[in-house]
Amino acid sequence: MTQSDTHFSLLNRSGSISSQTDHELKLAVAPGFRMPRLPGTPLPLRQLISTYYDTAAYDLAHAWITLRHRMERGKKSWQLKLPLGNDRQEIAVIDGETVPPASLRDLLILHLGHRKLMPVVTMRVWRRGFLVRHGRVPVAEIALDTVSVDKNDRTTQRFHELEIEQRRGGDASLRSLERQLREAGAFDHDGRPKLFRALSLAAPMPPARPQPDAPVVEYIKWALSQHLGWLLAHDPGTRLGTEPESLHQMRVATRRLRTVLRTARPLLLPAWMTSLQQELKWLSELLGPARDFDVQIAYFTEESADMGEGDRKLLAQFISHLRTQRAAVQKLVLSELTSARYFELIRRLQQAAQAPSSIVESSLTIRQLAKREFKRLRKAIGRLGPSPSDTRLHKIRIKAKRARYATELACSSLDKPASRFIKSARAVQDLLGIHQDAIQAERHIRQFLKYSTSVRAGFLAGRMAERQRHRRDTIRKDMKPLLKRLLKRGKKAWE
């Protein structure tokens, strides 16, 4: 499903760049598969010729990234697909050049380094499409692809696959379509993109979780590798700056890396750990303002949908002002992500994930380390009092995250009580996140009042500020039973 379609001309002034998020489901089909009767419109037959580019070692493919040059009816474009949470982001550049554009290579700097891109395979796809409608609403597009793989001037394989790309329908509509297609003969897809099938590559697998009795060092290496991989996967999208989720996921990975180091502090050389923690804190603080703007822009945009036309116009001016500030922050983010400091941080994290030489001898287990984080959370909740300040609640949110991440680190050696504690910690974390967002929203509302000084703007600002206070008051009331449940489940998990 296309969630955004944002042109980003700063990256490539010679061509048009667009970005969209794809939410799709793949199914396998046998030759001769026939589409079931569905409400909607058949789409014209398309022929797509795509040449995929990668390094000799398939560095992009192993990072779940694909880069291709596509030709359709004489029109040429470059397309880059990046991981985006559980979906994928597709970036297209209208460019007649026969080599990958510098704008896309720049996004992939961490994955390519000094390695060269080269064509690795060409595929010809005959696509029969069908636009499914419910009334006049386009719910999804179904594509039945017949693929021919050409390598070294000969056809090496042929296969068929089916894609359901969500448009304006919900998950229920997608599941209904999947059921009908399976009844018509479609079956499970192995989840690999076409490139992986064409090159006979296995799907990239996350690092295997250590066994419950594994040494703590194995857990640390596993966690660092897992979260660093997630950070690297979302680095290109963060550089592009068109999908807020890329930056959000990169920031989450940064926080989790910090938690791993914090949890393992008793086992790490203090100077090494402190230095790396400081650099991760720097990265988190670099991404923080951009994330705040993304959250507030989304919030105020949603709020404006329920307003009258006059108020909506006033708020649109303010949202435009926020977008201008967000663009300025993006320039700073991009500048720092191309700095020697950032590259050195990535190098140190990669080294630590492979062989952390800073670990000292200890008899502590991963369970004991995670239990310490829960104890810190329990003490902080015990000191809250009947009317805690916003600052104290924000600290509880941070400690709940740390306790949750530490428990997830040790989860393979724990049981159902630990899973229930993780669920409660996530609920507390999410609710206090909304509380913090409301505080930030009120700050931006005051800025809105300065930005537009009309009487009507003042009235609108006052009304929106009151909503934020109501949000915070409601959350404070809902928080007490959640904290009580969190402590109860934490005791069962750890005592």
SVG drawing of the C-alpha trace seen along z (x, -y; Angstrom):
<svg xmlns="http://www.w3.org/2000/svg" viewBox="-20 -39 60 65">
<polyline fill="none" stroke="black" stroke-width="0.4" points="0.0,0.0 1.4,-3.4 1.5,-5.4 3.5,-8.3 4.8,-9.6 7.3,-12.2 9.6,-13.9 13.1,-14.6 14.9,-16.7 17.9,-17.5 19.4,-14.1 19.3,-14.3 18.6,-17.5 18.8,-15.9 15.9,-13.5 12.7,-12.9 12.9,-10.9 9.9,-9.3 9.5,-7.2 6.6,-4.9 6.0,-2.2 4.8,1.2 2.7,3.4 2.3,6.7 1.7,10.4 3.4,12.9 2.0,16.3 3.4,19.0 1.4,20.5 1.9,23.3 1.9,22.8 -1.6,22.5 -3.0,20.8 -6.3,19.0 -7.5,16.0 -10.8,16.5 -13.7,14.2 -13.2,11.0 -14.9,7.6 -12.8,5.1 -11.0,4.3 -8.4,6.2 -5.3,4.2 -3.3,4.1 -0.6,6.7 2.8,5.3 6.3,6.4 9.1,5.3 12.8,5.8 14.8,5.4 18.6,5.7 19.7,6.0 22.9,4.6 25.0,5.7 28.5,6.3 30.4,9.4 29.7,10.7 26.0,9.7 26.3,7.3 23.0,5.6 21.1,8.8 22.4,10.0 21.2,6.7 17.7,7.4 18.3,4.5 17.7,4.6 18.8,2.2 17.6,2.5 17.4,0.8 13.9,1.2 12.7,0.6 9.0,0.6 7.7,-0.5 10.9,-2.5 10.8,-4.3 13.8,-3.7 14.2,-4.2 16.3,-3.1 14.6,-1.4 15.9,-0.8 14.1,1.3 14.9,0.9 13.7,2.6 11.2,0.5 10.1,2.3 8.0,5.2 7.4,3.6 9.7,2.3 10.3,-1.2 10.7,-1.6 12.7,-4.6 12.5,-5.3 14.7,-7.6 13.7,-8.6 17.2,-8.6 18.4,-7.4 21.9,-6.7 23.2,-3.1 25.1,-3.2 23.5,-3.5 22.9,-7.2 25.2,-8.7 22.1,-9.7 21.3,-6.0 24.9,-5.0 25.2,-7.7 22.3,-6.2 24.1,-2.8 27.5,-4.1 27.6,-1.9 26.6,1.3 28.9,0.6 32.0,-1.1 34.5,-1.1 33.1,2.0 31.8,1.7 28.3,2.3 27.8,4.5 24.9,6.2 24.3,9.6 21.1,10.8 18.4,9.7 14.7,10.7 11.9,10.3 8.5,10.2 5.1,10.5 2.6,9.1 -1.1,9.7 -2.8,7.3 -6.2,7.0 -7.4,4.0 -9.8,5.3 -12.6,2.8 -15.3,2.7 -17.7,0.4 -15.6,-2.5 -12.9,-1.9 -9.7,-0.3 -8.9,2.3 -5.8,4.0 -3.9,4.8 -3.1,8.4 -0.2,9.1 0.3,12.5 4.0,12.5 5.6,14.9 9.4,14.5 12.2,15.4 15.7,15.2 18.5,14.3 22.2,14.6 25.2,14.6 23.0,14.3 20.9,17.3 17.7,18.2 18.5,20.0 15.1,20.5 11.4,19.5 8.9,19.2 5.6,17.7 4.4,15.8 1.5,13.8 1.6,10.5 -1.3,8.8 -0.4,5.1 -2.7,3.4 -4.2,0.1 -7.1,-1.3 -8.3,1.9 -7.6,3.1 -5.9,6.3 -9.3,8.1 -9.6,7.4 -6.1,8.7 -6.8,11.9 -10.1,12.4 -8.3,12.0 -5.5,14.4 -8.1,17.0 -9.8,16.8 -6.5,17.0 -5.5,20.1 -8.8,21.7 -8.0,21.1 -4.7,23.0 -2.1,20.5 0.1,21.7 2.8,20.6 5.6,18.4 9.1,18.7 9.2,15.0 12.3,14.3 12.3,11.4 12.6,12.3 16.3,11.5 17.0,14.2 15.1,16.8 16.9,15.8 20.4,16.1 19.4,19.2 20.2,17.2 18.8,18.2 16.9,15.5 19.1,13.6 18.5,14.9 18.9,13.0 21.7,14.2 20.7,17.3 19.8,16.8 22.2,18.5 21.2,21.5 19.9,20.9 23.1,22.2 25.4,20.2 28.0,17.9 27.0,14.3 29.5,13.2 27.5,15.1 24.3,13.2 26.1,9.9 27.5,10.7 24.1,11.9 22.3,8.8 24.9,6.4 24.8,8.1 21.0,8.2 20.5,4.5 23.4,3.3 21.9,5.1 18.6,3.4 20.3,0.0 22.2,0.6 19.0,1.7 17.4,-1.6 20.4,-3.8 19.6,-4.4 16.0,-5.3 17.0,-7.7 19.5,-9.4 16.7,-9.8 14.4,-11.3 11.0,-10.6 9.7,-7.9 9.5,-8.7 9.5,-5.0 13.1,-4.6 14.4,-7.1 12.2,-5.7 13.5,-2.2 17.1,-3.4 16.6,-5.2 15.0,-2.2 18.1,-0.1 20.3,-2.8 18.4,-2.6 18.6,1.2 22.3,1.1 22.7,-1.3 20.6,1.1 22.8,4.1 25.9,2.2 24.1,0.9 22.8,4.4 26.3,5.9 28.1,3.1 29.5,5.4 31.2,7.5 32.7,4.7 35.9,2.6 34.6,-0.7 36.6,-3.0 35.6,-1.0 31.9,-0.8 31.6,-4.5 33.2,-5.6 30.9,-3.5 27.8,-4.5 28.6,-8.2 28.8,-7.8 25.5,-5.9 24.0,-8.7 25.3,-11.2 23.6,-9.3 20.3,-9.0 20.3,-12.7 21.0,-13.5 18.0,-11.5 15.7,-12.7 14.6,-16.1 13.8,-14.7 11.7,-12.0 9.9,-14.6 9.0,-16.6 7.8,-13.5 5.5,-12.6 4.1,-16.1 3.5,-16.6 1.6,-13.3 -0.4,-14.3 -1.4,-17.8 -2.2,-16.5 -4.6,-13.9 -6.1,-16.6 -6.8,-18.9 -9.0,-16.3 -11.8,-16.9 -11.6,-20.7 -13.6,-23.3 -12.2,-24.8 -11.0,-28.0 -9.2,-26.2 -7.9,-23.7 -6.3,-26.4 -4.7,-28.0 -3.3,-24.6 -2.1,-23.8 0.1,-26.9 1.6,-25.7 2.1,-22.2 4.0,-23.7 6.1,-25.6 6.9,-22.3 7.8,-20.7 10.3,-23.5 11.9,-22.9 12.0,-19.2 13.7,-19.7 16.4,-21.8 16.9,-19.1 17.2,-16.5 20.2,-18.4 21.9,-18.2 21.2,-14.5 22.5,-13.8 25.6,-15.8 26.4,-13.8 25.6,-10.5 28.4,-11.2 30.9,-12.2 34.0,-10.3 32.6,-10.2 29.6,-8.1 31.6,-5.8 34.0,-5.2 31.0,-4.4 29.7,-1.8 33.2,-0.3 33.4,0.1 30.0,1.7 30.8,4.2 34.0,5.1 32.2,5.5 29.5,7.7 32.1,10.0 34.6,10.3 34.1,8.0 37.6,7.9 36.4,5.7 34.6,8.4 36.1,9.4 35.8,12.7 32.6,13.0 30.2,15.6 27.2,13.5 24.4,15.0 22.3,13.2 19.3,13.8 21.0,12.0 21.9,9.1 18.4,8.7 17.0,9.0 19.1,5.9 17.2,3.8 13.9,4.8 15.1,4.0 16.0,0.5 12.6,0.1 10.8,1.3 12.7,-1.2 11.9,-4.1 8.2,-3.2 8.3,-2.9 9.6,-6.5 6.9,-8.0 4.5,-9.2 0.8,-10.1 1.4,-13.0 4.6,-12.4 6.1,-15.1 6.3,-14.8 10.0,-14.4 9.7,-11.4 7.1,-9.7 9.4,-10.2 12.2,-8.4 9.8,-5.6 9.3,-5.2 13.0,-5.0 13.5,-2.4 10.6,-0.4 12.2,-0.3 15.5,0.8 13.9,3.5 11.9,4.8 14.9,4.8 17.0,6.6 14.3,9.2 14.0,9.8 17.8,10.3 17.4,13.1 14.1,14.3 15.3,17.6 16.2,18.7 12.9,17.5 9.3,18.7 5.8,17.3 6.0,14.9 8.8,13.1 6.7,12.8 3.9,11.4 6.2,8.9 7.5,7.8 3.9,7.3 3.1,5.1 6.4,3.1 5.5,2.4 2.0,1.2 3.5,-1.2 6.2,-2.3 3.6,-3.1 1.2,-5.0 4.0,-7.1 5.2,-7.7 1.8,-9.3 2.2,-11.3 5.5,-12.6 4.2,-13.3 1.4,-15.4 4.0,-17.5 5.9,-18.1 2.7,-18.9 1.8,-21.6 5.3,-23.1 4.7,-23.2 1.2,-24.7 2.9,-27.6 5.1,-28.0 2.0,-28.0 0.6,-30.9 3.8,-32.9 3.8,-32.0 0.1,-33.1 -1.0,-35.9 -4.7,-36.3 -7.5,-36.0 -8.8,-32.9 -5.3,-31.4 -5.2,-32.1 -8.6,-30.4 -7.5,-27.4 -4.2,-27.2 -6.0,-27.3 -8.4,-24.5 -5.5,-22.3 -3.5,-22.9 -6.5,-21.9 -6.7,-18.6 -3.1,-17.9 -3.7,-18.5 -6.7,-16.2 -4.5,-13.5 -2.0,-13.7 -4.7,-13.6 -6.3,-10.5 -3.0,-8.8 -2.1,-9.5 -5.4,-7.8 -4.8,-4.8 -1.2,-4.5 -1.8,-3.3 -3.3,0.1 -0.8,0.7 2.2,0.0 0.6,2.3 0.3,5.1 3.8,4.4 5.3,4.9 3.2,8.0 4.3,9.6 7.9,8.5 8.0,10.2 6.6,13.4 9.3,13.3 12.2,12.5 11.5,13.7"/>
</svg>
